[in-house]
Structure formats: C-alpha cells, structure tokens
Amino acid sequence: MEFFAATAPGLESIALGELKRLGVKAKAETGGVSYRGDPDTLYATNLWLRTPSRIVVRIARFHASTFHELERRAKHVPWAHFLAPNANVRIRVTCRKSRLYHSDAVAERLLTAITAAVPGTVRFSGEAVADDYDVDEVARADEVESNALSPAQLFIARIVDDECEVSADTSGELLHRRGYRQEIAKAPLRETLAAAMVLASGWKPSEPLIDPLCGSGTILIEAALVARGIAPGLKRRFAFMDWPGFDAQRWREVLDSAEKRAASPRAHLELFGADRDKGAIDAARNNAERAGVAGDIRLAAQPLAVTLDGLASENPGWVLTNPPYGVRMGDGDGLRDLYARLGSSFKTGEGWRLGILTSDADLARQTGLPLRARFSTRNGGIPVAFFAQEKTSASRERPRKSRVG
C-alpha cells in the first residue's frame, strides 16, 4: 500500500526523520511524507508518529475529464475495503486546473459509487474545498465535526489536470488528539507542533528542559513521551480499526510491544514547567496525569523572572517555550521586554540554550541570542517559526547544584 502522512506545512522534514527512525523509507512531498508498506506499517506509523496530522492510504489514480468517465472509473475503486455496512462517510474534494471543476458535483458522483459498492452506507457529509484552502481551517473543521457528530470514514479526492487521486483516511480523529489534553490554558499549542519543537531542537533526555511559560504543559508532556519511548497513539482509536480487513489480534500484538517498550519514570529526567497562572498549572498537572507522565514533570505556579533567575543554579539544558506573540495577546512594548528578559537570563545561566515558537522574527531578535529558524509553519492560522539557539563553546556542563523551583 502507498501511504501519505500529512503534516502542517514546514514539518515535512521532521516527519521524514521520524519515519527513518522507524525503519521506513519515505519521501518528503509538499504537505507531508509518502511511503509504502503493509498493514504492520500502517499500524506502526499511526501509533508512533508524533508530528503528522493524519495518515491516508492512496487507493486509486485515474484520468477523468467528464462526469461519465469519473462515474465509470469510480465504480472500480475498492471502497468496500474501507467501509463496513451502514458506515458513515465524509468526502472531501479539491479540483484544480481540470475540466471537472465543480467539487460538490464530484463528491455526489463518488458517493453514488460508494453506496453502490457498500449497500447501506450513510452519507455523513460532502466537502468542497477551495484550491488554496487553509490547512488550519480544514483542521478546525475536522475538530468541530469529531466533537459534535458521529464518526465517519473520510475519503479525499484531488483532481489536478484531469488526473484524480483518491485516498482513504486511516487515522480518524487528527493525530494530535492523543487523548490527554482535556484541559487547556490560554493560546493552546497543538500536540504535534509541541512534539516538532522538541524533536527539532535536538534536546536529549539526559539534559534538563524548562518551559517557563508552560500553560497546560503540552511541550513538557510531549518531551516526557519522547524521553520514555511512549507511543503518542497508545490510548486512542483509529479509523482503520473499523475496516473489514482489520486484524484485531495483530493490532493487540503491536500495542503490547509498544507498552513493553515504554520505559518507567526516569529518575534522571529533569522536566520543569512554570506559569504564573495557577489554573494553567493545575491543567498541566491533570494533563500529565492522563498522559501517564506526571511523575516525570515538576510544575510550579511562579512568575517568569523567578524561573529564569534559577537557570544559574541548574545544570545546563534547554528552555523550550511558546511565548505570547502579539497577535494572540499582550502589547508590543510588554512583549519586547519579555523576549529581552528571556535572552538576558542566558547570560547568568551559562550553557543553556533557548528554543521559542513565535510569529515575529523581530521579537526573536529581542533576545539578543544567536537564534536560527529550524522550521516555519502555522499555529491556529498564524504563520510562526521555531527559533533555536545554536550550540556554542559556552554551552558546557557545570557541576549540578540545586534545582529550579
């Protein structure tokens, strides 16, 4: 089978690295990564990949320049492999540079072919998506539907230059929905983006990691999952589990193997989060508990200054954080001061390195540190970049002293 792991724009190379670590040969494409494999590959990648938003299997490619040709070709798509009787269906269509340009009409023809192939199939929704549709808008629509409506099998059809490609979603709910983040603070960070920050930074579990503006704790929780080798999809369902050919016994074996690989809480793991909002700290603590990593993370309700002042007494590591960046909250002068304070703390906390997600390169420059953009993407519809500090000769370990907090 041919799979495609869709990512937020800019995260393709990180997902490519994840697949390589899983032993899967893959190729980066615009908006994701393509690879081939068998059902075991499907199970493993849904279970283990931390940065993609969904995984689809490409099930058909054919030429279609008329509706008659589309209807004729669609009859031969193996819809029944991905649908049980009485299943709900969603169809998403994009058309570009093609004689078939009416995406709603294309969705209707595909639905007719599906109901003929799988009697009793119930239409859930058909979606016409503009050529330049916004990835975040589609993701938000997915979340609204998954919260409000019953599950449905999603099929995605793309017609470009009269060539139609049909894919079946294998994931169901978007993959960032790990199941643990049931409480959020202001300006929440999607789990897949937090994982991308952790992976792109180069942080190692042997190093301390501090988030001084931790909110509901997503960066720290994702770091703990990475450090302990806990599969991000361990506690959720996937769309492929409803397919007629789903091998429940093999899936149980895959899960058992993943559970055995997960390490116990690591005594040397140093993850610390702080936020001046006690409600955010309570949410972070509860989220960490649901993720099974509460024992790996220390949390404190304290101001930014207190956390940063403690860097001088900590063994050097990483500060990874998602500070406010104006378009979401705060004002210009206050934000410049905040970023400057982040940077100045590294003069006393020698050897520490900073990684921040922000929408404004000028704010990143306020830190006065040699930061380089590791990736650019979107967060909640806002263009953002992850800036990380390069390692310098000053980044050396010092004798361990008392801990922050």
C-alpha positions as CSV (number, residue, x, y, z in Angstrom):
1,M,0.0,0.0,0.0
2,E,1.0,3.6,-0.6
3,F,0.6,5.9,2.4
4,F,0.9,9.7,2.9
5,A,1.4,11.2,6.3
6,A,0.0,14.7,6.1
7,T,1.7,17.4,8.2
8,A,1.4,21.1,8.8
9,P,3.4,23.0,6.2
10,G,7.0,23.1,7.2
11,L,7.0,19.9,9.3
12,E,7.7,17.5,6.4
13,S,11.4,17.0,7.2
14,I,10.7,16.3,10.8
15,A,8.1,13.6,9.9
16,L,10.6,12.2,7.4
17,G,13.1,11.8,10.2
18,E,10.6,10.1,12.4
19,L,9.8,7.6,9.6
20,K,13.5,6.9,9.2
21,R,13.9,6.1,12.9
22,L,11.0,3.6,12.5
23,G,12.9,2.0,9.6
24,V,10.5,3.2,6.9
25,K,11.9,4.5,3.7
26,A,10.0,7.7,2.8
27,K,10.0,10.8,0.5
28,A,9.1,14.3,1.6
29,E,6.4,16.0,-0.5
30,T,4.6,19.3,-0.2
31,G,2.4,19.0,2.9
32,G,3.6,15.6,4.1
33,V,5.6,12.4,3.5
34,S,4.9,9.5,1.3
35,Y,5.9,5.9,1.9
36,R,4.9,2.3,1.1
37,G,4.2,-0.6,3.4
38,D,1.9,-3.3,4.7
39,P,-0.7,-3.3,7.4
40,D,2.1,-3.5,10.1
41,T,3.5,-0.3,8.6
42,L,0.1,1.3,8.8
43,Y,-0.4,0.3,12.4
44,A,3.1,1.4,13.5
45,T,3.1,4.8,11.8
46,N,-0.3,5.8,13.2
47,L,0.8,4.6,16.6
48,W,4.3,6.2,16.7
49,L,4.5,9.3,14.5
50,R,4.4,12.4,16.6
51,T,4.3,15.3,14.1
52,P,1.8,14.3,11.2
53,S,-1.8,15.3,11.5
54,R,-3.3,12.3,9.7
55,I,-2.2,9.3,7.6
56,V,-4.1,8.4,4.4
57,V,-3.7,5.4,2.1
58,R,-3.8,6.2,-1.6
59,I,-6.4,3.8,-3.1
60,A,-6.8,4.8,-6.7
61,R,-5.5,7.0,-9.5
62,F,-7.2,7.6,-12.8
63,H,-7.9,10.1,-15.6
64,A,-11.3,11.8,-15.5
65,S,-12.2,14.8,-17.7
66,T,-16.0,14.1,-17.8
67,F,-18.5,13.1,-15.2
68,H,-19.3,10.0,-17.2
69,E,-15.6,9.0,-17.1
70,L,-15.5,9.8,-13.3
71,E,-18.5,7.6,-12.6
72,R,-17.2,4.7,-14.7
73,R,-13.7,4.8,-13.0
74,A,-15.1,5.3,-9.5
75,K,-17.0,2.0,-9.7
76,H,-13.7,0.2,-9.7
77,V,-12.3,1.9,-6.6
78,P,-12.1,-0.7,-3.8
79,W,-14.4,1.3,-1.4
80,A,-15.6,-1.9,0.4
81,H,-12.1,-2.5,1.8
82,F,-12.5,0.6,3.9
83,L,-16.2,0.6,4.9
84,A,-18.4,-1.7,6.9
85,P,-22.1,-1.9,6.1
86,N,-24.1,1.1,7.4
87,A,-20.9,3.1,7.8
88,N,-21.0,6.9,7.7
89,V,-18.9,8.6,5.0
90,R,-17.3,12.0,4.6
91,I,-16.0,13.1,1.2
92,R,-13.5,15.9,0.7
93,V,-12.8,17.1,-2.9
94,T,-10.4,19.6,-4.4
95,C,-10.3,20.4,-8.1
96,R,-7.6,22.4,-9.8
97,K,-6.8,23.1,-13.5
98,S,-9.4,20.4,-14.5
99,R,-12.4,20.2,-16.7
100,L,-14.2,18.8,-13.7
101,Y,-14.1,21.9,-11.6
102,H,-17.4,21.6,-9.6
103,S,-16.2,19.8,-6.4
104,D,-19.7,19.3,-5.0
105,A,-20.8,17.5,-8.1
106,V,-17.6,15.3,-8.0
107,A,-18.5,14.4,-4.4
108,E,-22.0,13.4,-5.4
109,R,-20.7,11.1,-8.1
110,L,-18.2,9.5,-5.7
111,L,-20.9,9.0,-3.1
112,T,-23.1,7.2,-5.7
113,A,-20.2,4.8,-6.4
114,I,-19.6,4.2,-2.7
115,T,-23.3,3.4,-1.9
116,A,-23.4,1.0,-4.9
117,A,-20.3,-0.8,-3.7
118,V,-21.3,-0.9,0.0
119,P,-25.1,-1.1,0.4
120,G,-26.4,0.7,3.4
121,T,-23.6,3.3,3.5
122,V,-24.9,6.5,5.0
123,R,-23.7,9.8,3.8
124,F,-22.3,11.9,6.6
125,S,-21.0,15.0,4.7
126,G,-19.5,16.1,1.4
127,E,-17.0,18.9,1.5
128,A,-16.0,21.2,-1.4
129,V,-12.6,22.6,-0.6
130,A,-11.2,25.6,-2.5
131,D,-7.9,25.2,-4.4
132,D,-6.0,27.4,-1.9
133,Y,-7.7,26.1,1.2
134,D,-6.1,26.8,4.5
135,V,-4.8,23.7,6.3
136,D,-5.7,25.2,9.7
137,E,-9.3,25.8,8.6
138,V,-9.6,22.2,7.5
139,A,-8.1,21.0,10.8
140,R,-10.6,23.1,12.8
141,A,-13.5,21.8,10.7
142,D,-12.3,18.3,11.5
143,E,-12.2,19.0,15.2
144,V,-15.7,20.5,15.2
145,E,-17.1,17.5,13.4
146,S,-15.3,15.0,15.5
147,N,-16.7,16.7,18.6
148,A,-20.2,17.2,17.5
149,L,-21.0,14.3,15.2
150,S,-20.7,10.6,14.9
151,P,-17.6,9.1,13.4
152,A,-17.3,8.7,9.7
153,Q,-14.8,7.3,7.2
154,L,-13.2,10.2,5.3
155,F,-12.3,9.8,1.6
156,I,-10.2,12.5,0.0
157,A,-10.3,13.1,-3.8
158,R,-7.9,15.5,-5.6
159,I,-8.4,16.3,-9.3
160,V,-5.4,18.1,-10.8
161,D,-5.0,18.5,-14.6
162,D,-7.8,15.9,-15.1
163,E,-6.0,13.3,-13.0
164,C,-7.9,12.0,-10.0
165,E,-6.3,10.6,-6.9
166,V,-8.5,9.0,-4.2
167,S,-7.3,8.4,-0.6
168,A,-8.9,6.9,2.4
169,D,-8.1,8.3,5.8
170,T,-6.6,5.8,8.2
171,S,-6.4,7.9,11.4
172,G,-9.9,9.1,12.2
173,E,-9.5,12.0,14.6
174,L,-6.5,14.1,13.8
175,L,-3.3,12.6,15.2
176,H,-2.6,15.5,17.6
177,R,-5.6,14.3,19.6
178,R,-3.6,12.0,21.9
179,G,-6.3,11.9,24.5
180,Y,-4.5,13.6,27.4
181,R,-5.1,17.3,26.7
182,Q,-8.6,17.7,28.1
183,E,-7.8,20.9,29.9
184,I,-6.2,23.9,28.1
185,A,-4.9,27.3,29.1
186,K,-4.8,30.5,27.0
187,A,-3.3,30.1,23.5
188,P,-3.0,26.3,23.5
189,L,-0.3,24.6,21.4
190,R,-1.2,21.6,19.3
191,E,0.5,18.4,20.4
192,T,2.0,17.7,17.0
193,L,3.6,21.2,17.0
194,A,4.9,20.8,20.5
195,A,6.5,17.5,19.5
196,A,8.0,19.1,16.4
197,M,9.7,21.7,18.7
198,V,11.1,19.0,20.9
199,L,12.4,16.9,18.0
200,A,13.8,19.9,16.0
201,S,15.6,21.4,19.0
202,G,17.9,18.5,19.4
203,W,17.1,18.2,23.1
204,K,18.3,14.9,24.7
205,P,16.6,13.3,27.7
206,S,19.8,13.5,29.6
207,E,19.5,17.3,29.6
208,P,17.2,19.4,31.7
209,L,14.3,21.0,29.9
210,I,12.4,24.0,31.2
211,D,9.2,25.7,29.9
212,P,8.8,28.9,31.9
213,L,5.5,29.8,30.2
214,C,4.2,26.2,30.2
215,G,0.4,26.8,30.0
216,S,-1.3,23.5,30.0
217,G,2.0,21.7,29.8
218,T,2.0,20.4,26.2
219,I,5.7,20.9,25.4
220,L,6.8,19.2,28.6
221,I,4.3,16.3,28.2
222,E,5.5,15.6,24.6
223,A,9.1,15.7,25.8
224,A,8.3,13.2,28.5
225,L,6.6,10.9,26.0
226,V,9.7,11.1,23.7
227,A,12.1,10.5,26.6
228,R,10.3,7.4,27.9
229,G,9.5,6.0,24.4
230,I,5.8,6.1,24.9
231,A,3.9,5.9,21.7
232,P,1.7,9.0,21.2
233,G,-1.2,6.9,19.9
234,L,-1.2,4.4,22.6
235,K,-4.5,5.5,24.2
236,R,-6.7,6.3,21.2
237,R,-8.7,4.7,18.4
238,F,-8.0,4.9,14.7
239,A,-10.2,4.8,11.6
240,F,-8.6,1.6,10.3
241,M,-9.9,-0.3,13.3
242,D,-13.4,-0.2,11.7
243,W,-12.2,-1.6,8.3
244,P,-13.5,-5.0,7.3
245,G,-9.9,-6.4,7.0
246,F,-8.7,-5.0,10.4
247,D,-6.6,-7.6,12.2
248,A,-7.5,-7.1,15.8
249,Q,-5.1,-9.8,17.1
250,R,-2.1,-8.3,15.2
251,W,-3.1,-4.8,16.5
252,R,-3.1,-6.1,20.0
253,E,0.4,-7.6,19.5
254,V,1.6,-4.2,18.2
255,L,0.1,-2.4,21.2
256,D,1.6,-5.0,23.6
257,S,5.0,-4.4,22.1
258,A,4.7,-0.7,22.4
259,E,3.6,-0.9,26.0
260,K,6.7,-3.1,26.8
261,R,9.0,-0.5,25.1
262,A,7.7,2.3,27.2
263,A,10.2,3.0,30.0
264,S,9.3,3.5,33.6
265,P,9.6,7.1,35.0
266,R,13.2,8.1,34.6
267,A,15.0,9.2,37.8
268,H,17.4,11.4,35.9
269,L,14.7,13.1,33.7
270,E,14.5,16.8,34.6
271,L,11.5,18.5,33.1
272,F,10.2,21.6,34.8
273,G,7.3,23.9,34.0
274,A,6.1,27.1,35.4
275,D,3.4,29.6,34.8
276,R,2.1,32.5,36.9
277,D,-1.5,31.2,36.3
278,K,-2.3,28.6,38.9
279,G,-5.2,27.4,36.8
280,A,-2.8,26.6,34.0
281,I,-0.5,24.7,36.3
282,D,-3.5,22.7,37.6
283,A,-4.5,21.9,33.9
284,A,-0.9,20.9,33.1
285,R,-0.7,18.6,36.1
286,N,-4.0,16.9,35.2
287,N,-3.0,16.5,31.5
288,A,0.3,15.0,32.6
289,E,-1.5,12.5,34.8
290,R,-3.7,11.4,31.9
291,A,-0.7,11.1,29.7
292,G,1.0,8.8,32.3
293,V,4.0,11.1,32.8
294,A,3.0,13.1,35.9
295,G,5.9,11.6,37.8
296,D,8.4,12.9,35.2
297,I,7.4,16.6,35.3
298,R,7.8,19.2,38.1
299,L,5.4,22.1,38.0
300,A,5.2,25.4,39.9
301,A,2.9,28.4,39.8
302,Q,5.6,31.2,39.8
303,P,6.5,34.3,37.7
304,L,8.8,34.1,34.7
305,A,11.5,36.1,36.5
306,V,11.7,33.5,39.3
307,T,12.1,30.6,36.8
308,L,14.7,32.3,34.7
309,D,16.7,33.5,37.7
310,G,17.1,29.9,38.7
311,L,18.9,28.9,35.5
312,A,22.2,29.9,37.0
313,S,21.9,27.1,39.7
314,E,20.7,24.4,37.2
315,N,22.8,22.0,35.2
316,P,22.6,23.5,31.6
317,G,20.0,22.2,29.2
318,W,17.2,23.7,27.1
319,V,14.5,26.3,27.6
320,L,11.7,25.5,25.2
321,T,8.7,27.7,25.2
322,N,5.8,29.2,23.3
323,P,5.7,32.8,24.5
324,P,2.9,35.2,23.5
325,Y,3.5,36.9,20.2
326,G,1.2,39.9,19.9
327,V,-1.4,38.7,17.5
328,R,-2.8,36.5,20.3
329,M,-2.4,38.5,23.5
330,G,-0.3,41.2,25.1
331,D,1.1,44.5,23.7
332,G,4.2,45.4,21.7
333,D,6.3,47.0,24.5
334,G,5.5,44.3,27.0
335,L,6.4,41.6,24.5
336,R,9.7,43.1,23.6
337,D,10.6,43.3,27.3
338,L,9.5,39.7,27.8
339,Y,11.7,38.4,24.9
340,A,14.6,40.6,26.1
341,R,14.2,39.1,29.6
342,L,14.4,35.6,28.1
343,G,17.6,36.5,26.4
344,S,19.3,38.2,29.3
345,S,18.7,35.3,31.6
346,F,21.1,33.2,29.5
347,K,24.0,35.5,30.5
348,T,23.8,34.2,34.0
349,G,22.6,30.7,33.1
350,E,25.7,29.9,31.1
351,G,25.5,26.9,28.8
352,W,21.7,27.0,28.4
353,R,20.1,27.1,25.0
354,L,16.8,28.6,24.0
355,G,14.1,27.5,21.6
356,I,11.0,29.6,21.0
357,L,8.0,29.5,18.8
358,T,6.9,33.0,17.6
359,S,5.2,34.7,14.7
360,D,7.6,37.7,14.8
361,A,11.3,37.4,13.9
362,D,11.9,40.9,15.4
363,L,10.7,39.6,18.8
364,A,13.1,36.7,18.5
365,R,15.9,39.2,17.8
366,Q,15.0,41.0,21.1
367,T,16.6,38.1,22.9
368,G,20.0,39.1,21.7
369,L,20.9,35.4,21.2
370,P,22.1,33.6,18.0
371,L,18.8,32.0,17.1
372,R,18.2,30.2,13.8
373,A,14.8,29.2,12.4
374,R,14.5,25.4,12.4
375,F,11.1,25.3,10.7
376,S,8.3,27.6,9.7
377,T,4.6,26.6,9.9
378,R,1.2,27.8,11.1
379,N,-0.3,27.7,14.6
380,G,-4.0,28.4,14.8
381,G,-3.9,30.0,11.4
382,I,-1.0,32.3,12.3
383,P,2.4,31.9,10.5
384,V,5.0,31.1,13.0
385,A,8.6,29.9,13.1
386,F,10.6,27.9,15.6
387,F,13.9,29.6,16.5
388,A,16.5,27.6,18.4
389,Q,19.9,28.6,19.7
390,E,23.0,27.1,18.1
391,K,25.4,25.3,20.4
392,T,28.4,27.4,21.2
393,S,31.6,26.7,23.2
394,A,29.9,28.3,26.2
395,S,27.4,25.5,26.2
396,R,29.3,23.3,28.6
397,E,28.1,21.4,31.6
398,R,28.8,22.7,35.1
399,P,28.6,20.8,38.3
400,R,25.0,20.2,39.3
401,K,23.5,22.3,42.0
402,S,20.1,22.9,43.5
403,R,17.1,22.6,41.2
404,V,14.8,25.4,40.0
405,G,11.5,25.6,41.9
